[in-house]
Amino acid sequence: MEGGHWSVTVTQHPTIGAIIAVGSGKGGVGKSTVSLNLALALAEGGAQVGLLDADLYGPNIPLMVGLVREQWGSDWALAWKGAKRKVPVIERFGLRIMSAGFLLGDDQPLVDSSVARLIATQFLWHTDWGELDYLIVDLPPGTGGVQQVLLGSARFAGAVLVVTPQHVAHQDAKKALQMYRRVGVRVLGGVENMSSFRCPDCGRLLDLFARVPEPRSLWAAGVDRLGDIPLDPAISEAGDTGRPLLASKPDSVQAHAFRRIATELRRRMEA
């Protein structure tokens, strides 16, 4: 760390084509939901996709894909205990998944930041990902040391910022934007989650929250809008029951929105 900034290592992962971070300035904006469904949308197109749940303080991906601790197996535990082999991934819904939740108990907090930073880098480099076209990394919210160390541990193709239509979400996301710029990671765009609600009677999209004034928004800071995800209780229900939206309701408005975002994301990485 020099001059208050984490130094950047630009090492390309040998078996992963593009590593994409999904982050946010604050919690509660649906970052993990976006990470999971974006990964599924990319995989639908035939790509080999991995999902790294690096939110060490609130790893939700295992619950969202219906994994319970008994399914992780003894091989995974032995690998983390020092066996000289890479940690195996868990395959679910066509994704190769690694999560901080596999290491921690369901209610076990991780409070040691130095341990958290070490674990974060181990996830990237000591997991048996195999050959991947994309690895989606669900970061912890905010701009702390874990995020900066992880972003500096390998070459990232870019990042996606998730916000909700609230001033504080956009304000905090702009702080995260500065962090990405400081560590040299390109922000490919932003996603506004819970942006509207489709009326079940008339079918119209209604704004549930006052729109953030454009000059105070993340978009005014130079971040392109990849797309919006309308609010639907089915999204949270899908996560709670372990069947993600693209698997449980593939023809929903929200599922199509995730697919459009994935298409736009691919286009930007190829530009």
C-alpha atoms as an extended CHARMM CRD file, in Angstrom:
* protein
*
       271  EXT
         1         1  MET       CA              0.0000000000        0.0000000000        0.0000000000  PROA      1               0.0000000000
         2         2  GLU       CA              1.5650000000        3.2490000000       -1.1660000000  PROA      2               0.0000000000
         3         3  GLY       CA              0.3210000000        6.7700000000       -0.5510000000  PROA      3               0.0000000000
         4         4  GLY       CA             -2.9440000000        5.5010000000        0.8870000000  PROA      4               0.0000000000
         5         5  HSD       CA             -3.7390000000        3.4160000000       -2.2260000000  PROA      5               0.0000000000
         6         6  TRP       CA             -3.5670000000       -0.3150000000       -2.7710000000  PROA      6               0.0000000000
         7         7  SER       CA             -1.0420000000       -1.2020000000       -5.4530000000  PROA      7               0.0000000000
         8         8  VAL       CA             -2.4950000000       -2.9360000000       -8.5130000000  PROA      8               0.0000000000
         9         9  THR       CA             -1.3300000000       -6.3270000000       -9.7540000000  PROA      9               0.0000000000
        10        10  VAL       CA             -2.3950000000       -6.9970000000      -13.3270000000  PROA      10              0.0000000000
        11        11  THR       CA             -1.9320000000      -10.7600000000      -13.3630000000  PROA      11              0.0000000000
        12        12  GLN       CA             -4.2420000000      -12.4990000000      -15.8190000000  PROA      12              0.0000000000
        13        13  HSD       CA             -5.8860000000      -15.6170000000      -14.3880000000  PROA      13              0.0000000000
        14        14  PRO       CA             -4.6740000000      -18.5550000000      -16.5070000000  PROA      14              0.0000000000
        15        15  THR       CA             -8.0370000000      -20.3220000000      -16.9290000000  PROA      15              0.0000000000
        16        16  ILE       CA            -10.5740000000      -17.4650000000      -16.7850000000  PROA      16              0.0000000000
        17        17  GLY       CA            -11.3530000000      -15.3300000000      -19.8180000000  PROA      17              0.0000000000
        18        18  ALA       CA            -12.9610000000      -12.3250000000      -18.1170000000  PROA      18              0.0000000000
        19        19  ILE       CA            -13.4070000000      -11.5490000000      -14.4120000000  PROA      19              0.0000000000
        20        20  ILE       CA            -16.2540000000       -9.1300000000      -13.7480000000  PROA      20              0.0000000000
        21        21  ALA       CA            -16.8790000000       -7.5350000000      -10.3490000000  PROA      21              0.0000000000
        22        22  VAL       CA            -20.4050000000       -6.6990000000       -9.2110000000  PROA      22              0.0000000000
        23        23  GLY       CA            -20.3490000000       -4.1200000000       -6.4310000000  PROA      23              0.0000000000
        24        24  SER       CA            -22.3630000000       -1.4330000000       -4.6850000000  PROA      24              0.0000000000
        25        25  GLY       CA            -21.8020000000        1.5100000000       -2.4310000000  PROA      25              0.0000000000
        26        26  LYS       CA            -24.1790000000        0.1680000000        0.2180000000  PROA      26              0.0000000000
        27        27  GLY       CA            -25.9330000000       -3.0360000000        1.2010000000  PROA      27              0.0000000000
        28        28  GLY       CA            -29.5550000000       -3.8750000000        0.5410000000  PROA      28              0.0000000000
        29        29  VAL       CA            -29.6280000000       -2.9380000000       -3.1470000000  PROA      29              0.0000000000
        30        30  GLY       CA            -29.8820000000       -6.4910000000       -4.5110000000  PROA      30              0.0000000000
        31        31  LYS       CA            -26.2420000000       -6.8920000000       -5.5190000000  PROA      31              0.0000000000
        32        32  SER       CA            -26.2140000000      -10.6750000000       -4.9990000000  PROA      32              0.0000000000
        33        33  THR       CA            -29.4810000000      -11.0500000000       -6.9200000000  PROA      33              0.0000000000
        34        34  VAL       CA            -27.9630000000       -9.1540000000       -9.8410000000  PROA      34              0.0000000000
        35        35  SER       CA            -24.7180000000      -11.1660000000       -9.6340000000  PROA      35              0.0000000000
        36        36  LEU       CA            -26.5280000000      -14.5160000000       -9.6780000000  PROA      36              0.0000000000
        37        37  ASN       CA            -29.0220000000      -13.7410000000      -12.4200000000  PROA      37              0.0000000000
        38        38  LEU       CA            -26.4360000000      -11.9750000000      -14.5600000000  PROA      38              0.0000000000
        39        39  ALA       CA            -24.2350000000      -15.0810000000      -14.3210000000  PROA      39              0.0000000000
        40        40  LEU       CA            -27.1920000000      -17.2660000000      -15.3160000000  PROA      40              0.0000000000
        41        41  ALA       CA            -28.0270000000      -14.9870000000      -18.2570000000  PROA      41              0.0000000000
        42        42  LEU       CA            -24.4430000000      -15.2260000000      -19.5240000000  PROA      42              0.0000000000
        43        43  ALA       CA            -24.5140000000      -19.0190000000      -19.1550000000  PROA      43              0.0000000000
        44        44  GLU       CA            -27.7610000000      -19.2510000000      -21.1500000000  PROA      44              0.0000000000
        45        45  GLY       CA            -25.8210000000      -18.1200000000      -24.2040000000  PROA      45              0.0000000000
        46        46  GLY       CA            -23.5500000000      -21.1560000000      -23.9560000000  PROA      46              0.0000000000
        47        47  ALA       CA            -20.6860000000      -19.5710000000      -22.0170000000  PROA      47              0.0000000000
        48        48  GLN       CA            -18.8710000000      -21.3520000000      -19.2060000000  PROA      48              0.0000000000
        49        49  VAL       CA            -19.5750000000      -19.1460000000      -16.1800000000  PROA      49              0.0000000000
        50        50  GLY       CA            -18.3710000000      -19.1420000000      -12.5900000000  PROA      50              0.0000000000
        51        51  LEU       CA            -19.8120000000      -17.2170000000       -9.6610000000  PROA      51              0.0000000000
        52        52  LEU       CA            -17.6140000000      -16.1890000000       -6.7320000000  PROA      52              0.0000000000
        53        53  ASP       CA            -19.5570000000      -15.0430000000       -3.6800000000  PROA      53              0.0000000000
        54        54  ALA       CA            -16.8350000000      -12.9000000000       -2.1130000000  PROA      54              0.0000000000
        55        55  ASP       CA            -19.1830000000      -11.0630000000        0.2590000000  PROA      55              0.0000000000
        56        56  LEU       CA            -17.4610000000      -12.4390000000        3.3400000000  PROA      56              0.0000000000
        57        57  TYR       CA            -19.6840000000      -10.4650000000        5.7080000000  PROA      57              0.0000000000
        58        58  GLY       CA            -22.9990000000      -11.6360000000        4.2410000000  PROA      58              0.0000000000
        59        59  PRO       CA            -22.6070000000      -14.5670000000        1.8160000000  PROA      59              0.0000000000
        60        60  ASN       CA            -26.0960000000      -15.2400000000        0.4660000000  PROA      60              0.0000000000
        61        61  ILE       CA            -25.4510000000      -17.1430000000       -2.7540000000  PROA      61              0.0000000000
        62        62  PRO       CA            -25.6280000000      -20.6650000000       -1.1830000000  PROA      62              0.0000000000
        63        63  LEU       CA            -29.1570000000      -19.9730000000        0.0880000000  PROA      63              0.0000000000
        64        64  MET       CA            -30.1590000000      -18.3900000000       -3.2300000000  PROA      64              0.0000000000
        65        65  VAL       CA            -29.1970000000      -21.5140000000       -5.1990000000  PROA      65              0.0000000000
        66        66  GLY       CA            -30.5590000000      -24.0100000000       -2.6680000000  PROA      66              0.0000000000
        67        67  LEU       CA            -27.2950000000      -25.3400000000       -1.2680000000  PROA      67              0.0000000000
        68        68  VAL       CA            -27.1110000000      -26.7410000000        2.2500000000  PROA      68              0.0000000000
        69        69  ARG       CA            -23.9190000000      -27.4350000000        4.1630000000  PROA      69              0.0000000000
        70        70  GLU       CA            -24.2020000000      -31.2400000000        3.8800000000  PROA      70              0.0000000000
        71        71  GLN       CA            -23.9560000000      -30.9640000000        0.0860000000  PROA      71              0.0000000000
        72        72  TRP       CA            -20.5380000000      -29.3000000000        0.1040000000  PROA      72              0.0000000000
        73        73  GLY       CA            -18.7720000000      -32.5850000000        0.8160000000  PROA      73              0.0000000000
        74        74  SER       CA            -15.6330000000      -33.6300000000        2.6430000000  PROA      74              0.0000000000
        75        75  ASP       CA            -13.3870000000      -32.9500000000       -0.3740000000  PROA      75              0.0000000000
        76        76  TRP       CA            -14.0580000000      -29.2420000000       -0.0590000000  PROA      76              0.0000000000
        77        77  ALA       CA            -13.3180000000      -29.2150000000        3.6820000000  PROA      77              0.0000000000
        78        78  LEU       CA            -10.0960000000      -31.1950000000        3.2330000000  PROA      78              0.0000000000
        79        79  ALA       CA             -8.8580000000      -28.8110000000        0.5620000000  PROA      79              0.0000000000
        80        80  TRP       CA             -9.2950000000      -25.8320000000        2.8620000000  PROA      80              0.0000000000
        81        81  LYS       CA             -7.4970000000      -27.6690000000        5.6660000000  PROA      81              0.0000000000
        82        82  GLY       CA             -4.2640000000      -27.6860000000        3.7200000000  PROA      82              0.0000000000
        83        83  ALA       CA             -4.3840000000      -30.5630000000        1.2840000000  PROA      83              0.0000000000
        84        84  LYS       CA             -2.1300000000      -29.7900000000       -1.6900000000  PROA      84              0.0000000000
        85        85  ARG       CA             -4.8910000000      -29.3840000000       -4.2260000000  PROA      85              0.0000000000
        86        86  LYS       CA             -7.2330000000      -26.6860000000       -5.3840000000  PROA      86              0.0000000000
        87        87  VAL       CA            -10.6000000000      -26.2560000000       -3.7160000000  PROA      87              0.0000000000
        88        88  PRO       CA            -13.4000000000      -27.8200000000       -5.7960000000  PROA      88              0.0000000000
        89        89  VAL       CA            -16.3390000000      -25.7310000000       -6.9070000000  PROA      89              0.0000000000
        90        90  ILE       CA            -19.9980000000      -26.6290000000       -6.4810000000  PROA      90              0.0000000000
        91        91  GLU       CA            -21.9960000000      -26.8090000000       -9.7250000000  PROA      91              0.0000000000
        92        92  ARG       CA            -25.5440000000      -25.5170000000       -9.6260000000  PROA      92              0.0000000000
        93        93  PHE       CA            -27.9020000000      -24.3300000000      -12.3980000000  PROA      93              0.0000000000
        94        94  GLY       CA            -25.0440000000      -24.5910000000      -14.8820000000  PROA      94              0.0000000000
        95        95  LEU       CA            -22.7540000000      -22.3240000000      -12.8340000000  PROA      95              0.0000000000
        96        96  ARG       CA            -19.5070000000      -23.1690000000      -11.0280000000  PROA      96              0.0000000000
        97        97  ILE       CA            -19.8870000000      -21.6250000000       -7.5940000000  PROA      97              0.0000000000
        98        98  MET       CA            -17.5580000000      -20.7640000000       -4.7420000000  PROA      98              0.0000000000
        99        99  SER       CA            -18.8170000000      -18.8630000000       -1.7050000000  PROA      99              0.0000000000
       100       100  ALA       CA            -17.5680000000      -17.4720000000        1.5690000000  PROA      100             0.0000000000
       101       101  GLY       CA            -20.6140000000      -19.2510000000        2.9770000000  PROA      101             0.0000000000
       102       102  PHE       CA            -18.8960000000      -22.5830000000        2.3460000000  PROA      102             0.0000000000
       103       103  LEU       CA            -16.2120000000      -21.6030000000        4.8250000000  PROA      103             0.0000000000
       104       104  LEU       CA            -18.3290000000      -19.8990000000        7.4800000000  PROA      104             0.0000000000
       105       105  GLY       CA            -21.1800000000      -21.3170000000        9.5060000000  PROA      105             0.0000000000
       106       106  ASP       CA            -24.6950000000      -20.0810000000        8.8110000000  PROA      106             0.0000000000
       107       107  ASP       CA            -24.5770000000      -17.5870000000       11.6830000000  PROA      107             0.0000000000
       108       108  GLN       CA            -20.8080000000      -17.1860000000       11.9750000000  PROA      108             0.0000000000
       109       109  PRO       CA            -19.4890000000      -13.6350000000       11.5050000000  PROA      109             0.0000000000
       110       110  LEU       CA            -16.1040000000      -12.8300000000       10.0010000000  PROA      110             0.0000000000
       111       111  VAL       CA            -14.6660000000       -9.8500000000       11.8220000000  PROA      111             0.0000000000
       112       112  ASP       CA            -10.8960000000      -10.0890000000       11.2380000000  PROA      112             0.0000000000
       113       113  SER       CA            -10.1950000000       -7.8940000000        8.2000000000  PROA      113             0.0000000000
       114       114  SER       CA             -6.7270000000       -9.3030000000        7.5690000000  PROA      114             0.0000000000
       115       115  VAL       CA             -8.1110000000      -12.8430000000        7.4630000000  PROA      115             0.0000000000
       116       116  ALA       CA            -10.9230000000      -11.6370000000        5.2070000000  PROA      116             0.0000000000
       117       117  ARG       CA             -8.4650000000      -10.1450000000        2.7130000000  PROA      117             0.0000000000
       118       118  LEU       CA             -6.4140000000      -13.3400000000        2.6800000000  PROA      118             0.0000000000
       119       119  ILE       CA             -9.4630000000      -15.5190000000        2.1080000000  PROA      119             0.0000000000
       120       120  ALA       CA            -10.7070000000      -13.2700000000       -0.6900000000  PROA      120             0.0000000000
       121       121  THR       CA             -7.5520000000      -13.7390000000       -2.7450000000  PROA      121             0.0000000000
       122       122  GLN       CA             -7.4500000000      -17.4790000000       -1.9860000000  PROA      122             0.0000000000
       123       123  PHE       CA            -10.9220000000      -17.8110000000       -3.5080000000  PROA      123             0.0000000000
       124       124  LEU       CA             -9.6600000000      -16.4880000000       -6.8330000000  PROA      124             0.0000000000
       125       125  TRP       CA             -6.3780000000      -18.3330000000       -7.0970000000  PROA      125             0.0000000000
       126       126  HSD       CA             -6.8740000000      -21.5830000000       -5.1610000000  PROA      126             0.0000000000
       127       127  THR       CA            -10.2620000000      -22.6350000000       -6.4780000000  PROA      127             0.0000000000
       128       128  ASP       CA            -10.4630000000      -25.2400000000       -9.2250000000  PROA      128             0.0000000000
       129       129  TRP       CA            -12.5040000000      -23.0960000000      -11.6260000000  PROA      129             0.0000000000
       130       130  GLY       CA            -11.5390000000      -25.0160000000      -14.7420000000  PROA      130             0.0000000000
       131       131  GLU       CA            -11.8040000000      -23.1660000000      -18.0440000000  PROA      131             0.0000000000
       132       132  LEU       CA            -14.2480000000      -20.2640000000      -17.7510000000  PROA      132             0.0000000000
       133       133  ASP       CA            -15.3960000000      -17.6190000000      -20.2060000000  PROA      133             0.0000000000
       134       134  TYR       CA            -16.6220000000      -15.4010000000      -17.3630000000  PROA      134             0.0000000000
       135       135  LEU       CA            -16.2480000000      -15.2560000000      -13.5960000000  PROA      135             0.0000000000
       136       136  ILE       CA            -18.7760000000      -13.0110000000      -11.8470000000  PROA      136             0.0000000000
       137       137  VAL       CA            -17.4600000000      -11.8150000000       -8.4800000000  PROA      137             0.0000000000
       138       138  ASP       CA            -20.0960000000      -10.6790000000       -5.9760000000  PROA      138             0.0000000000
       139       139  LEU       CA            -18.1220000000       -8.2130000000       -3.8360000000  PROA      139             0.0000000000
       140       140  PRO       CA            -18.9860000000       -7.0150000000       -0.3490000000  PROA      140             0.0000000000
       141       141  PRO       CA            -20.8110000000       -3.6710000000       -0.3940000000  PROA      141             0.0000000000
       142       142  GLY       CA            -18.7630000000       -0.5310000000        0.1620000000  PROA      142             0.0000000000
       143       143  THR       CA            -15.1370000000        0.3480000000       -0.4610000000  PROA      143             0.0000000000
       144       144  GLY       CA            -13.1540000000       -1.4460000000        2.2470000000  PROA      144             0.0000000000
       145       145  GLY       CA             -9.8670000000       -3.3050000000        2.2520000000  PROA      145             0.0000000000
       146       146  VAL       CA            -11.3420000000       -6.6460000000        1.1560000000  PROA      146             0.0000000000
       147       147  GLN       CA            -12.7130000000       -5.1020000000       -2.0280000000  PROA      147             0.0000000000
       148       148  GLN       CA             -9.4870000000       -3.2690000000       -2.8370000000  PROA      148             0.0000000000
       149       149  VAL       CA             -7.2210000000       -6.2610000000       -2.2120000000  PROA      149             0.0000000000
       150       150  LEU       CA             -9.4400000000       -8.5550000000       -4.2760000000  PROA      150             0.0000000000
       151       151  LEU       CA             -9.6300000000       -6.0870000000       -7.1590000000  PROA      151             0.0000000000
       152       152  GLY       CA             -5.8470000000       -5.7850000000       -7.0750000000  PROA      152             0.0000000000
       153       153  SER       CA             -5.1620000000       -9.5110000000       -6.9900000000  PROA      153             0.0000000000
       154       154  ALA       CA             -5.9700000000      -10.2900000000      -10.6370000000  PROA      154             0.0000000000
       155       155  ARG       CA             -6.8020000000       -8.5340000000      -13.8780000000  PROA      155             0.0000000000
       156       156  PHE       CA            -10.4930000000       -7.6470000000      -13.9170000000  PROA      156             0.0000000000
       157       157  ALA       CA            -12.2050000000       -7.0680000000      -17.2620000000  PROA      157             0.0000000000
       158       158  GLY       CA            -14.5030000000       -4.5830000000      -15.5750000000  PROA      158             0.0000000000
       159       159  ALA       CA            -17.1050000000       -3.9130000000      -12.9220000000  PROA      159             0.0000000000
       160       160  VAL       CA            -20.8490000000       -3.3840000000      -12.6450000000  PROA      160             0.0000000000
       161       161  LEU       CA            -22.3280000000       -1.1030000000       -9.9870000000  PROA      161             0.0000000000
       162       162  VAL       CA            -25.7770000000       -1.8480000000       -8.5490000000  PROA      162             0.0000000000
       163       163  VAL       CA            -28.0260000000        0.9030000000       -7.1840000000  PROA      163             0.0000000000
       164       164  THR       CA            -31.6540000000        1.4060000000       -6.2420000000  PROA      164             0.0000000000
       165       165  PRO       CA            -33.6450000000        4.5860000000       -7.0180000000  PROA      165             0.0000000000
       166       166  GLN       CA            -32.5950000000        6.3140000000       -3.7920000000  PROA      166             0.0000000000
       167       167  HSD       CA            -30.2700000000        9.2640000000       -3.2220000000  PROA      167             0.0000000000
       168       168  VAL       CA            -28.1310000000        7.4080000000       -0.7120000000  PROA      168             0.0000000000
       169       169  ALA       CA            -27.6430000000        4.4040000000       -3.0150000000  PROA      169             0.0000000000
       170       170  HSD       CA            -26.4650000000        6.6390000000       -5.8640000000  PROA      170             0.0000000000
       171       171  GLN       CA            -24.3190000000        8.7480000000       -3.5560000000  PROA      171             0.0000000000
       172       172  ASP       CA            -22.5540000000        5.7270000000       -2.0720000000  PROA      172             0.0000000000
       173       173  ALA       CA            -22.1690000000        4.1350000000       -5.5020000000  PROA      173             0.0000000000
       174       174  LYS       CA            -20.2290000000        7.2100000000       -6.6340000000  PROA      174             0.0000000000
       175       175  LYS       CA            -17.7680000000        6.5360000000       -3.8070000000  PROA      175             0.0000000000
       176       176  ALA       CA            -17.4130000000        2.9710000000       -5.0550000000  PROA      176             0.0000000000
       177       177  LEU       CA            -16.8690000000        4.3580000000       -8.5610000000  PROA      177             0.0000000000
       178       178  GLN       CA            -13.8770000000        6.3330000000       -7.3040000000  PROA      178             0.0000000000
       179       179  MET       CA            -12.4550000000        3.1890000000       -5.7150000000  PROA      179             0.0000000000
       180       180  TYR       CA            -12.6530000000        1.2850000000       -9.0060000000  PROA      180             0.0000000000
       181       181  ARG       CA            -10.9730000000        4.1320000000      -10.8320000000  PROA      181             0.0000000000
       182       182  ARG       CA             -8.2580000000        4.3200000000       -8.1880000000  PROA      182             0.0000000000
       183       183  VAL       CA             -7.3670000000        0.6240000000       -8.5290000000  PROA      183             0.0000000000
       184       184  GLY       CA             -7.5540000000        0.7520000000      -12.3170000000  PROA      184             0.0000000000
       185       185  VAL       CA            -10.7130000000       -1.3240000000      -12.8960000000  PROA      185             0.0000000000
       186       186  ARG       CA            -13.0040000000       -0.1270000000      -15.6800000000  PROA      186             0.0000000000
       187       187  VAL       CA            -16.6500000000        0.3600000000      -14.6980000000  PROA      187             0.0000000000
       188       188  LEU       CA            -18.6400000000       -1.1670000000      -17.5340000000  PROA      188             0.0000000000
       189       189  GLY       CA            -21.9180000000        0.3310000000      -16.3490000000  PROA      189             0.0000000000
       190       190  GLY       CA            -24.5840000000        0.3640000000      -13.6870000000  PROA      190             0.0000000000
       191       191  VAL       CA            -27.8400000000       -1.4510000000      -12.9900000000  PROA      191             0.0000000000
       192       192  GLU       CA            -30.7490000000        0.1720000000      -11.1850000000  PROA      192             0.0000000000
       193       193  ASN       CA            -32.5950000000       -2.5200000000       -9.2400000000  PROA      193             0.0000000000
       194       194  MET       CA            -36.1830000000       -2.1310000000       -7.9640000000  PROA      194             0.0000000000
       195       195  SER       CA            -36.5420000000        0.6920000000      -10.4720000000  PROA      195             0.0000000000
       196       196  SER       CA            -40.3000000000        0.3900000000      -10.9230000000  PROA      196             0.0000000000
       197       197  PHE       CA            -43.2520000000       -1.9070000000      -10.3270000000  PROA      197             0.0000000000
       198       198  ARG       CA            -45.5750000000       -3.4260000000      -12.9290000000  PROA      198             0.0000000000
       199       199  CYS       CA            -49.1990000000       -2.9680000000      -11.8930000000  PROA      199             0.0000000000
       200       200  PRO       CA            -50.8810000000       -6.4170000000      -11.8960000000  PROA      200             0.0000000000
       201       201  ASP       CA            -54.1980000000       -4.8520000000      -12.9940000000  PROA      201             0.0000000000
       202       202  CYS       CA            -53.2510000000       -2.3860000000      -15.7310000000  PROA      202             0.0000000000
       203       203  GLY       CA            -49.8100000000       -3.7030000000      -16.6650000000  PROA      203             0.0000000000
       204       204  ARG       CA            -48.1940000000       -0.2590000000      -16.4880000000  PROA      204             0.0000000000
       205       205  LEU       CA            -44.7590000000        0.2850000000      -14.9430000000  PROA      205             0.0000000000
       206       206  LEU       CA            -45.1010000000        2.5680000000      -11.9240000000  PROA      206             0.0000000000
       207       207  ASP       CA            -42.3390000000        4.4030000000      -10.0630000000  PROA      207             0.0000000000
       208       208  LEU       CA            -42.4820000000        3.4760000000       -6.3740000000  PROA      208             0.0000000000
       209       209  PHE       CA            -39.7430000000        5.9290000000       -5.4060000000  PROA      209             0.0000000000
       210       210  ALA       CA            -39.0540000000        9.4770000000       -6.4620000000  PROA      210             0.0000000000
       211       211  ARG       CA            -36.5060000000        9.5510000000       -9.2520000000  PROA      211             0.0000000000
       212       212  VAL       CA            -33.0090000000       10.6070000000       -8.2580000000  PROA      212             0.0000000000
       213       213  PRO       CA            -32.3320000000       14.0000000000       -9.9020000000  PROA      213             0.0000000000
       214       214  GLU       CA            -29.9950000000       13.4560000000      -12.8460000000  PROA      214             0.0000000000
       215       215  PRO       CA            -27.2230000000       15.7750000000      -11.5650000000  PROA      215             0.0000000000
       216       216  ARG       CA            -27.0260000000       13.7480000000       -8.3220000000  PROA      216             0.0000000000
       217       217  SER       CA            -27.2120000000       10.3340000000       -9.9510000000  PROA      217             0.0000000000
       218       218  LEU       CA            -24.5190000000        7.7810000000      -10.6790000000  PROA      218             0.0000000000
       219       219  TRP       CA            -25.1760000000        8.3380000000      -14.3880000000  PROA      219             0.0000000000
       220       220  ALA       CA            -24.1020000000       11.9900000000      -14.0930000000  PROA      220             0.0000000000
       221       221  ALA       CA            -20.7230000000       10.7420000000      -12.8190000000  PROA      221             0.0000000000
       222       222  GLY       CA            -20.0150000000        9.1220000000      -16.1610000000  PROA      222             0.0000000000
       223       223  VAL       CA            -21.4340000000        5.6250000000      -15.5820000000  PROA      223             0.0000000000
       224       224  ASP       CA            -23.5750000000        4.2350000000      -18.3950000000  PROA      224             0.0000000000
       225       225  ARG       CA            -26.8670000000        2.6190000000      -17.5260000000  PROA      225             0.0000000000
       226       226  LEU       CA            -26.8110000000       -1.0490000000      -18.5140000000  PROA      226             0.0000000000
       227       227  GLY       CA            -30.4650000000       -1.5350000000      -17.6210000000  PROA      227             0.0000000000
       228       228  ASP       CA            -33.1940000000       -1.4830000000      -14.9850000000  PROA      228             0.0000000000
       229       229  ILE       CA            -34.7410000000       -4.3640000000      -13.0320000000  PROA      229             0.0000000000
       230       230  PRO       CA            -38.3950000000       -3.7850000000      -12.0940000000  PROA      230             0.0000000000
       231       231  LEU       CA            -39.4160000000       -4.7040000000       -8.5520000000  PROA      231             0.0000000000
       232       232  ASP       CA            -41.2140000000       -8.0200000000       -8.1860000000  PROA      232             0.0000000000
       233       233  PRO       CA            -41.7670000000      -10.0690000000       -5.0070000000  PROA      233             0.0000000000
       234       234  ALA       CA            -41.0230000000      -13.1380000000       -7.1340000000  PROA      234             0.0000000000
       235       235  ILE       CA            -37.3380000000      -12.1700000000       -7.2390000000  PROA      235             0.0000000000
       236       236  SER       CA            -36.9530000000      -12.3380000000       -3.4910000000  PROA      236             0.0000000000
       237       237  GLU       CA            -39.1480000000      -15.4400000000       -3.3050000000  PROA      237             0.0000000000
       238       238  ALA       CA            -36.9360000000      -17.1490000000       -5.8960000000  PROA      238             0.0000000000
       239       239  GLY       CA            -33.8530000000      -16.3980000000       -3.8280000000  PROA      239             0.0000000000
       240       240  ASP       CA            -35.4370000000      -17.5980000000       -0.6020000000  PROA      240             0.0000000000
       241       241  THR       CA            -36.5450000000      -20.9040000000       -2.1420000000  PROA      241             0.0000000000
       242       242  GLY       CA            -33.2190000000      -21.6410000000       -3.8140000000  PROA      242             0.0000000000
       243       243  ARG       CA            -34.4400000000      -21.3590000000       -7.4070000000  PROA      243             0.0000000000
       244       244  PRO       CA            -33.1420000000      -18.1800000000       -9.0600000000  PROA      244             0.0000000000
       245       245  LEU       CA            -35.4790000000      -16.0930000000      -11.1880000000  PROA      245             0.0000000000
       246       246  LEU       CA            -34.0190000000      -17.1460000000      -14.5440000000  PROA      246             0.0000000000
       247       247  ALA       CA            -34.6080000000      -20.7790000000      -13.5680000000  PROA      247             0.0000000000
       248       248  SER       CA            -37.9920000000      -20.3920000000      -11.8660000000  PROA      248             0.0000000000
       249       249  LYS       CA            -39.5730000000      -17.6800000000      -14.0660000000  PROA      249             0.0000000000
       250       250  PRO       CA            -37.5700000000      -17.5770000000      -17.3010000000  PROA      250             0.0000000000
       251       251  ASP       CA            -40.2580000000      -15.6840000000      -19.2230000000  PROA      251             0.0000000000
       252       252  SER       CA            -40.8040000000      -12.9280000000      -16.6360000000  PROA      252             0.0000000000
       253       253  VAL       CA            -40.1770000000       -9.2560000000      -17.3640000000  PROA      253             0.0000000000
       254       254  GLN       CA            -37.3010000000       -9.3030000000      -14.8840000000  PROA      254             0.0000000000
       255       255  ALA       CA            -35.6670000000      -12.3610000000      -16.4910000000  PROA      255             0.0000000000
       256       256  HSD       CA            -35.7280000000      -10.6500000000      -19.8780000000  PROA      256             0.0000000000
       257       257  ALA       CA            -34.2530000000       -7.5210000000      -18.2740000000  PROA      257             0.0000000000
       258       258  PHE       CA            -31.3140000000       -9.5540000000      -16.9380000000  PROA      258             0.0000000000
       259       259  ARG       CA            -30.7600000000      -11.0350000000      -20.4060000000  PROA      259             0.0000000000
       260       260  ARG       CA            -30.6760000000       -7.5710000000      -21.9970000000  PROA      260             0.0000000000
       261       261  ILE       CA            -28.1470000000       -6.4400000000      -19.3810000000  PROA      261             0.0000000000
       262       262  ALA       CA            -25.9810000000       -9.5040000000      -20.0750000000  PROA      262             0.0000000000
       263       263  THR       CA            -26.0900000000       -8.7700000000      -23.8120000000  PROA      263             0.0000000000
       264       264  GLU       CA            -25.0930000000       -5.1500000000      -23.2410000000  PROA      264             0.0000000000
       265       265  LEU       CA            -22.3230000000       -6.2170000000      -20.8900000000  PROA      265             0.0000000000
       266       266  ARG       CA            -20.8660000000       -8.5720000000      -23.4980000000  PROA      266             0.0000000000
       267       267  ARG       CA            -21.0330000000       -5.8230000000      -26.1090000000  PROA      267             0.0000000000
       268       268  ARG       CA            -19.1290000000       -3.3820000000      -23.8990000000  PROA      268             0.0000000000
       269       269  MET       CA            -16.3880000000       -5.8900000000      -23.0910000000  PROA      269             0.0000000000
       270       270  GLU       CA            -15.8990000000       -6.6020000000      -26.7850000000  PROA      270             0.0000000000
       271       271  ALA       CA            -15.8040000000       -2.9060000000      -27.7470000000  PROA      271             0.0000000000
